[in-house]
Amino acid sequence: MDRCGDTLNVKDARRNGGLLVVMSAPSGAGKTSVLRGVFEKRPDIRYSVSATTRPPRDGETYGKDYYFVSDEEFDKFVERGEFVEWAVVHGNRYGTLRRTVAEGIARGETIIFDTDTVGARAIKALFPDSVLIFIAPPSPEELKRRLLSRETETTELLRMRLEAAPREMECAREYDYIVVNDTIEDAVSRCVAIIEAEHLRSGRMLSILKQWRTDPHGETADDGGFREAVL
């Protein structure tokens, strides 16, 4: 895991105009629906496809939603150091592939990661410039209603998800933004607005204003540290 810094440079993302966005939520908060809406509004944004040992749900596609792998295959990924981060969530393992991040950074893309709170913390530690968005349900009652309406949960799994939700909600304070998913349309609009605003942060915009590093006569300007910021 600590070897990631050798090939994944946080400064490269900023210099190339890229942005790493991490999205997390308690199960049932509607994160998947929000993500789909974001990609519909912003097809230029790339989704970081994670590997997981859990079986696919109805409608999920290998390589688009997740790389569905066996426990043995996941073990090999871990042994070869191919994950930026990985974690066990409700009995299944999920991992963010290093190559996905490296390719996106090289291209200056905006990439969204769908991870649990542990994974989000790991990505933020490696990429301090990444943006963390927490999708929250409007209420505990609504979360339970949404989980029940999915009709994909066993009684035991439903219990596990509901017990985990308060702990996950506590982690929301670590995120840069909290978006309450009262309606999908509003939550999608808020997430898109956050992403667009983050692209306009001065630290990212400076990298495309390099022409201001010299004065009109071609001499280096006394910029009070501006050149350092864009280098």
KOLGU-946457 format. One record per atom (N, C-alpha, C, O, CB): residue in one letter; z, x, y. Coordinates in steps of 0.02 Angstrom, whole numbers, plus 50000, padded with zeros to 5 digits. Each point is the difference from the previous one (the first is absolute). Glycine has a CB too. Layout:
! KOLGU-946457
AZXY;...
! end
This chain:
! KOLGU-946457
M500005004249940;M500004995850060;M500005004350063;M499654998550048;M500964992549889;D499785014550062;D500045004150060;D499375004150010;D499905002950054;D501334997649933;R498334999649962;R499385003750008;R499504996350043;R499495002850021;R500715002549869;C499934988350123;C499524995950037;C499845003050068;C499444999450024;C500984990649916;G500075013250090;G499905002850066;G499475005450002;G499735001450053;G501444996149970;D498675005549918;D499495005149998;D499314997250015;D499585003650028;D501105002649889;T499194987450066;T499334997250008;T499984994050046;T499474998150023;T500285006149864;L500834992850126;L500024994050042;L500355001750064;L500625000450002;L499384992149897;N499635008450154;N500285002150064;N500044994250048;N499504996950016;N500045014649966;V501074987050041;V500104994350045;V499615000950065;V499774995050028;V501365003249922;K498785007950074;K499635001250061;K499264998249992;K499674998150048;K501145010949982;D498924991749908;D499304998449988;D499864992750012;D499484998250026;D500465011149892;A500534986350063;A499904992950009;A499954998450074;A499564996350021;A501075001249873;R499815005450147;R499994998750072;R499385003050031;R499684996750042;R501575003149960;R498575006349979;R499425003450030;R499364996349984;R499564999750043;R501045011249949;N499344986349948;N499394996749980;N499984992650021;N499514996649987;N500435011249918;G500584989950128;G500024993050022;G500234995249946;G499934994050008;G499175008850070;G501174999949868;G500234995749945;G500694997250012;G500375002350044;G498935004349879;L500884988450036;L500654996950006;L500234997849931;L499624996849963;L500134999350155;L500865005749864;L500294997949936;L500494994450013;L500485000950037;L499375010749914;V500044982750017;V500424994150009;V500314998249933;V499654999549950;V499644996350146;V501375003449902;V500354998249938;V500284992950008;V500344998550049;V499955013749927;M499564983549975;M500244993150003;M500434998549940;M499815001449943;M499174995250121;S501615000649948;S500474998349947;S500274993050012;S499974997350055;S500345014849928;A499974984949963;A500294993350006;A500364998449935;A499855002849948;A499244993450132;P501404999349923;P500294997549938;P499474996049962;P499554997150030;P501615002450023;S498895000449881;S499534996149960;S500034992750021;S500544997050005;S499595011049899;G499284989150109;G499974993150020;G499944998950075;G499934994350022;G500735003349878;A499385007850139;A499964999350073;A499294998750024;A499914998150058;A501075009549951;G498534993349947;G499314998750019;G499625006150024;G499504999350035;G500864989549994;K499875017149952;K499695006250023;K499275000549978;K499575002150039;K501555003449958;T498734992749941;T499325000449974;T499524995650041;T499445002150016;T501015000449870;S499774991550130;S499594995550040;S499895002750070;S499464999450028;S500964990949905;V500105012750096;V499945003050066;V499515005849998;V499585000750044;V501604995949984;L498875007649921;L499545005649994;L499284997749996;L499565002850033;L501335003749909;R498994988450018;R499314997449994;R499744997750067;R499425001150017;R500814995549865;G500215000150157;G499804997750066;G499845005750047;G499534999650040;G501164990349942;V499715015450014;V499885005850043;V499325003149984;V499635001850045;V501615000349961;F498604998549930;F499375003149980;F499404995550019;F499465002650013;F501135003349893;E499524987650094;E499464995550022;E499865000950075;E499424999950021;E500914991949890;K500205009050128;K499925000950072;K499775007150017;K499635000950049;K501254990549970;R499345013449942;R499835007050014;R499735003349936;R500355003849967;R500554996850123;P498464997949894;P499715002949938;P499935007650001;P499885003149949;P499514986350038;D500705013650073;D499965007250005;D500635003449973;D500005006049986;D499264992750113;I501284997549894;I500635002949974;I499955000849925;I499754995749965;I500904999050129;R499615010949882;R499965001549929;R500674998749966;R500535001550027;R498585007249996;Y500854988549917;Y500604998749961;Y500135005849952;Y499555002149965;Y500264985450044;S500805014949991;S500195005449953;S500184996849933;S500534996949993;S499895010550102;V499144993249857;V500114997049934;V500515004149961;V499895006049988;V498934989350011;S501725001649982;S500545003449964;S499884999349924;S499644995749977;S501165002150118;A499525006649868;A500014999449927;A500644996449980;A500535001050030;A498785009649956;T500654985249963;T500594996449977;T499984998949925;T499464999649969;T500634994850142;T500505005249860;T500044998649928;T500084992549986;T500014998049942;T500505013350042;R499544984650067;R500074992949987;R499324997049982;R499495002550022;R501494996950058;P499014995249881;P499364996849983;P499714996450059;P500374997850044;P500025000949838;P498955000650121;P499694996450057;P500164992649999;P500064996949947;P499025011550052;R500984988850061;R500074992750006;R499314996950004;R499505003550008;R501624997850051;D498864992149936;D499364996450005;D499655001750065;D500304999550054;D500164991249874;G498915011150068;G499615001550060;G500025007250022;G499615001950043;G500604986649990;E500245015649939;E500045007050020;E499485004149962;E499854998849942;E501384999850083;T498505006450011;T499465004149973;T500205007349999;T500295002650047;T498884989149994;Y500665011749904;Y500135007249994;Y499605003750053;Y499404998850008;Y500835000149867;G500105005650161;G499665004050051;G499964996850068;G499865003350049;G499505001549860;K500764988650094;K500004996550064;K500714998350021;K500205001450056;K498664994049919;D501525001549979;D500694998350015;D500475005749979;D500435002150038;D499304985649947;Y500185014749954;Y500405005549973;Y499585003749947;Y499514997449975;Y501584996350047;Y499145012349963;Y499765003449939;Y500524998349947;Y500555002850000;Y498845006850064;F500444985949891;F500464998049947;F499975005149943;F499485000749968;F500384987050063;V500695015749958;V500025005449951;V500584999049952;V500464996250013;V499025011650071;S500484995749859;S500544999849951;S500575004650022;S499925004050046;S499254993449862;D501405002050059;D500565004550015;D499805007249987;D500215004550037;D500604986449933;E498805010249978;E499795006949984;E499565002850055;E500085005850020;E499994991549857;E499464998750147;E499565002350054;E500405001450064;E499875004950035;E499184988649915;F501435002250065;F500425001050059;F500395006449994;F500075003850048;F500014983849968;D500195013849924;D500375006249988;D499575006150016;D500245004950028;D500444989349883;K498675005450070;K499555005750012;K499895001050075;K499975005650024;K499474992349865;F500504996550148;F499935000650073;F500615003550029;F499935004450044;F499384985049959;V501285008849974;V500625003050024;V500015007449984;V500165004250043;V500454984849943;E499235012749952;E500015007049978;E499525004350040;E500155005850014;E500154990449872;R499125001050132;R499505003850037;R500124999950076;R499625003050038;R499574994449872;G501354999350111;G500164999850071;G499494996250042;G499865001950057;G500725008849928;E499144983949987;E499474996450034;E500254994450046;E499594996650031;E499705006149872;F501364996450101;F500284994850043;F500315002950064;F500345005249997;F499864987849901;V499695003650158;V500385001550061;V500714997449990;V500485003350018;V498484996050055;E501094994849896;E500644997049983;E499904995249943;E499454997349991;E500975003950128;W500114997749842;W499984994749950;W500714997549989;W500495003550013;W498495001749931;A501064988750031;A500664996949992;A499974994749946;A499464997549982;A500835004850138;V500294995949854;V500074994549952;V500204993850038;V500505000050037;V499825007949868;V499294986850087;V500144993650035;V499994994449949;V499484998649970;V500015005750138;H501084992449883;H500064994449953;H499745001949930;H499664996049967;H500234996050130;G500275014049882;G499835002249932;G499315003049992;G499845002449946;G500904988950018;N498855008750089;N499335003149997;N499965005750050;N500375000250049;N499124988849915;R500075015750022;R499925005750045;R499384999350044;R499484997549978;R501105009749937;Y499494995050148;Y499454999850048;Y499965006850033;Y500525003150013;Y499634984450008;G499255014949993;G499935006550032;G499415000450048;G499484997049987;G501055008049913;T499554998750155;T499475001250049;T499655006549983;T500335005349998;T500304988350091;L498735006249900;L499625005949978;L499865004750058;L499774997850053;L499724995449855;R500635013250082;R499905005050052;R499275000250023;R499865000750059;R501085006049893;R498594992650000;R499305000750019;R499774994450047;R499575001050043;R500225004549847;T500524988550103;T499834994550044;T500205001650072;T499624998850047;T500544993249858;V500435010950103;V500245001850067;V499585005750028;V499804999750058;V501364996749911;A498715008749992;A499635005850024;A499304998150022;A499765002450052;A500905004949871;E499004988550038;E499324997950018;E500004996050065;E499565000950042;E500124998949836;G500814995750130;G500034996050060;G500145004150062;G499714998850053;G500684991949877;I500065014150063;I500175004450056;I499395004150021;I499865000750060;I501344999949901;A498435001949990;A499415004150016;A499484996050038;A499645002750041;A500585004149856;R499744986650088;R499504995850032;R500254996850064;R499614996650035;R499915001249853;G501125003150129;G500274996950059;G500054992549995;G499924996550050;G499625012950015;E500604988149875;E500024992849989;E500694997050015;E500505003650003;E498624997949910;T500894992050096;T500634996350001;T500124997649929;T499594996449972;T500275000050150;I500705005649849;I500154998449931;I500654996049997;I500495001850032;I498915008649927;I500594984250002;I500614996049990;I500265001349930;I499634999549951;I499974991750130;F501045010349915;F500345001049936;F500454993949986;F500354997750044;F499625015049970;D500004984949926;D500434994549978;D500535002949954;D499865001449942;D499194989950068;T501555009850016;T500525003249960;T500674996350007;T500084995850045;T499345015349968;D501044990549944;D500684997450007;D500365004250053;D499715004650029;D500324991449850;T500605002550134;T500365003450053;T500125007449984;T500035004150045;T500514985049983;V499545012549908;V500105007049981;V499365004050014;V500035005550027;V500804991149883;G498605000650072;G499365003350012;G499875000850074;G499745005250022;G499834990249872;A500604999550146;A499895000350072;A500405005750030;A499765003750043;A500034984049960;R500835013049974;R500435005350025;R499715006949984;R500035004650041;R500974987949946;A498725008249952;A499715006449979;A499385001750041;A499915005850020;A500534992349865;I499144997050128;I499405001250040;I500185001850072;I499705004450030;I499654987649896;K501145004550102;K500225001450068;K500285007150006;K499905003350051;K500344984549966;A500105014549931;A500285006750001;A499455005350000;A500055005150033;A500984990749907;L498445002850022;L499445004749995;L499544999550059;L499725005050024;L500354994449852;F499844994450149;F499564998750058;F500394996450054;F499974993850004;F499015005749920;P501405004050118;P500414996850051;P499604995750048;P500284995550032;P500505014149959;D498584991750014;D499574996250046;D499774993449970;D499684996050035;D499955014850015;S500524987949887;S499794993849969;S500384994150030;S500545000850028;S499195005449865;V499984987950101;V500284993950030;V500244995449944;V499614998249956;V499635002850145;L501404997149901;L500294995849948;L500084992850025;L500314998850052;L500305011249901;I499104985350010;I500054992950016;I500344996349943;I499795000549943;I499165000150128;F501574995849945;F500374996149950;F499834992650008;F500084997250054;F500865011349945;I498824988449947;I499834992950000;I500614996249973;I500205000949943;I498555001550042;A501534993350057;A500614996449982;A499864992549991;A499594997250036;A501105011350027;P499634988449888;P499944992749993;P500414996550054;P500465003050027;P499364998249848;P500014992650142;P500374996550052;P500734998749982;P500434999850044;P498514995049990;S501215004449901;S500684998449978;S500075001349926;S499495000449964;S500624990950127;P500515009449884;P500105000849927;P499734994049961;P499745000849945;P501285006250078;E499064987150005;E499774993949965;E499245000049993;E499734998149948;E501264995750097;E498675008350009;E499275000249997;E499765005449951;E499504999049966;E500454996950153;L500405009749879;L499825005249952;L500044997449929;L499555001049960;L500865007850120;K500134987849904;K500084997249932;K499464994949986;K499734999849944;K501515002050063;R498594994050042;R499484995049990;R499335003349985;R499634997749957;R500984994450121;R499235013249958;R499375003549990;R499975003349932;R499484999949966;R500445002050156;L500635001049857;L500025003149933;L499904994849946;L499635001149952;L501135007850092;L499574985449962;L499934994749950;L499294997249999;L499754998249947;L501464999050068;S498485002350043;S499334997150004;S499475004549968;S499474997649982;S500884996650123;R499805012349888;R499525004549968;R499924998549926;R499475001049971;R500825007750112;E500254988749887;E500004998349928;E499805005949956;E499694999149948;E500044989050083;T500455017949992;T499855006049960;T500645003549979;T499975005149966;T498954996150095;E501664996249960;E500635003549989;E500384997049941;E500074993949995;E499975008850127;T500205001549834;T500474997749950;T500674998850034;T500105002350057;T499305004149850;T501044990150060;T500664998750031;T500365006450016;T500325000650053;T499754988749884;E499885015750019;E500345006450012;E499685003850057;E500355002850042;E499954997749837;L499044999550124;L499665003650054;L500124996650067;L500085003450051;L499045000449868;L500904989750082;L500164996350061;L500705001950025;L500105001150059;L499154989449905;R501225009849990;R500695001950017;R500015007150030;R500335001250050;R500124991349859;M499195012150059;M499985006950024;M499715000550071;M500265003650042;M499625000349840;R499594992450130;R499675000350065;R500454997050055;R500045002750055;R498844996549888;L501454995350041;L500444996950050;L500615004250013;L500245000350057;L499374988549905;E500655014749987;E500585004450011;E499805006250040;E500405002650038;E500094993349854;A498895006450099;A499775006050036;A499844998650073;A500055004550042;A499504999849851;A500274989550123;A499774998350068;A500495001950055;A499795003050050;A499584987849899;P501295007650046;P500465002050053;P500035007550011;P500055002350057;P500624987649917;R499295014049973;R500015007450006;R499375002350036;R500025004550043;R500674996649852;E498744995950087;E499375001950032;E500014998050074;E499745003750043;E499664995149847;M500884995450126;M500044997950069;M500435004750042;M499865001050059;M499994987249903;E500655014750008;E500425004950035;E499605006150021;E500145003150051;E500854992949884;C498505005750026;C499595005850015;C499524998850058;C499715004750026;C500374998649854;A499854990550140;A499534998350054;A500155003950064;A499555001450039;A500314987249911;R500785013050061;R500205003650060;R499685007050004;R499965002950054;R501124990749945;E498695009149944;E499705006649999;E499264999850021;E499705005250011;E501104998049899;Y498924990950097;Y499294999350014;Y499874999950075;Y500444998450040;Y499424995349853;D499525008050125;D499815000050071;D499914992950026;D500144998650058;D499315012649926;Y500324984449972;Y499884993050020;Y500224995349944;Y499975001749941;Y499065002050131;I501204990449949;I500164994749952;I499594993950020;I500034997650056;I501165006849924;V498414993149972;V499584994150012;V500254994449954;V499985000749939;V499025006550094;V501224987449996;V500234994249961;V499394995949980;V499624997750043;V501515002150017;N498774999349876;N499424996449974;N500164992549996;N500104997349946;N499535012949989;D500394986750124;D500104992750001;D499354996549982;D500004995249961;D500905006050126;T498545001149942;T499344997749979;T499565006249990;T500085004950036;T500044984050026;I499435010849889;I499575005749985;I499595002050062;I499945005950016;I500014990649863;E499774998650155;E499575001450057;E500365003950054;E499745004950027;E499624984649948;D501255008350042;D500385003450052;D500215007049977;D499965004850039;D500464984150002;A499795011849896;A500225006549975;A499425004950000;A500095005950016;A500784988549913;V498545003350051;V499415004350000;V499845002350071;V499865005950011;V499694988249887;S500465001350150;S499855001750070;S500495005250026;S499805004550036;S499724984049982;R501115010749965;R500515004850024;R499885006949970;R500055005050035;R500774985649977;C499025009649924;C499885006549968;C499395003550029;C500015006050011;C500514989749884;V498945000650117;V499405002850029;V500165002650071;V499765005350019;V499514986949912;A501115004050107;A500195002150068;A500405006549998;A499905004450043;A500104983649994;I500455012649915;I500405006149993;I499555006049987;I500075005350031;I500904988049926;I498575005949996;I499545005549982;I499575002050059;I499915006050013;I500084989949869;E499754999250154;E499585001650058;E500405003550055;E499755004650032;E499534985549941;A501345007650038;A500425003250051;A500185007149980;A500025004550043;A500434984349988;E499685012349904;E500195006749978;E499435005050009;E500125005950013;E500664989049905;H498605002850076;H499435004450012;H499975002350073;H499695005150015;H499694989149893;L500935002050137;L499975001750071;L500605004150024;L500055001550059;L499314988049958;R501095012249937;R500575004250020;R499745006650028;R499505002749977;R501234992049934;S499625007950140;S499765006050034;S499915005849952;S499535003950007;S501034992250096;G499905004649849;G499955005649953;G499375000049960;G499765005349979;G501464994650015;R498504994249994;R499374999549962;R499405000450047;R499495003049983;R501094990149930;M499485003950146;M499445000050047;M499865007050028;M499425001650015;M500864986750014;L500245015849977;L499905006750028;L499505004149960;L499655004250028;L501514995450016;S498814999249892;S499565004049957;S499264998850016;S499585004149983;S501294995649928;I498974994650121;I499294998750017;I499875001350074;I499454998650025;I500504992849884;L500545011450126;L499925001550071;L500005007550012;L500275002450050;L500284986749979;K499155014649926;K500035007350004;K499645002850060;K500145005650022;K499934994649855;Q499464995950152;Q499635002650058;Q500465001150060;Q499815003450047;Q499184990749911;W501615002950040;W500465000850056;W500425006349993;W500455001250041;W499594986549971;R499815016449938;R500375006349993;R499765005350049;R500335005150009;R499864992249871;T499235001550151;T499745004950048;T499864996450066;T499884994050000;T499625013149908;D500524996650148;D499864997050065;D499244999650010;D499635002549958;D501475001950090;P498664992650006;P499274999450011;P499635006550003;P499395000249990;P500864989550070;H500105015949953;H499685006550005;H500005003649934;H499795005849995;H500564994850124;G499894996149828;G499995003149934;G500595004349985;G500045003149947;G498774996650062;E501675000550038;E500595004049988;E500554995749970;E500044994050011;E499655013650085;T500744995749866;T500554996449968;T500474997350053;T500225003650044;T499695003649855;A500234986350095;A500434996850050;A500735001249985;A500205000949942;A498934990450077;D501275008750035;D500735000349991;D500234992949985;D500154996250046;D499985014050032;D499924988249859;D500104993049980;D500724998649981;D500144994449977;D498695005249986;G501625005050044;G500694998749985;G500124998149927;G500434995849986;G499715000850131;G499495006449838;G500104998649929;G499504995149970;G500044998449941;G501145003950079;F498344995350021;F499514995249975;F499585003149944;F499874996749949;F500094997850163;R499845011849897;R499585003349949;R500365000449934;R499704999249947;R499745007350142;E501224994849914;E500385000449938;E499984993449963;E499964999849939;E500785008850111;A499294986049987;A500034993449970;A499364998349963;A500024996549949;A500755000050141;V498655005849934;V499384998249969;V499765005049949;V499514998849965;V500204995350138;L500625011549892;L499805005149951;L500294998549931;L499885003849953;L500055004750140;
! end
